[in-house]
């Protein structure tokens, strides 16, 4: 699916059971930052992103 000149499918995150929660979070956060940049939206602070990710996926991210 495309919207304007940005291909939104490039920002789709798919959970991988072969990755740890932290690895999945890192992948999601990178995609989230790229998508927000593409749409000139403010980036989430990492703490905000962790809370959102934990809520969306019902997991706990290692904060160390």
KAWOHU-V567652 format. One record per helix or strand. SS is the DSSP state (helix for helix, strand for strand). FROM is the first residue (numbers start at 1). TO is the last residue. If there is no record, write none. Layout:
{{SS:FROM:TO} {SS:FROM:TO}}
This chain:
{{strand:2:3} {strand:6:7} {helix:8:11} {helix:21:38} {helix:46:57}}
